[in-house]
Amino acid sequence: MATFTSRTITATRREWVVPTGPRGAALGDMQAAVVAATQDYRHYHLVEDHVPLPDDALMFTTTDEAIVISYTVETPQP
């Protein structure tokens, strides 16, 4: 007889979207979004300010109209 279990995992993706114009995104907008995303990541994962974040903590992707900063959290469901 086969033995197995099942589970459901919910993924939540947090995003900060910086609009880009014809010349790209402004440095101030990018810095503000990175700071906000970093603070949110640290708060969610309980990482203190003096502890370096993992290299893959935040992901940066582009669309036709924006640069998107994000991280994903997976939560097992009971």
C-alpha angles and dihedrals in degrees: 000000000000119000119208144139133210134215142183121222123192117207119206118192117200114203138188112195121204112192118228125212127198090290098042132253126327118249093234092054092049093048093049092049093047091050092049093047092046092050091048092049091049092048094048095046095036093238113161120230095250093054115089116238119239113265091247097046094109127031125207120206133167134223129182090271108025152022110240122207113194151155130196128220122197117207122191113226122221 
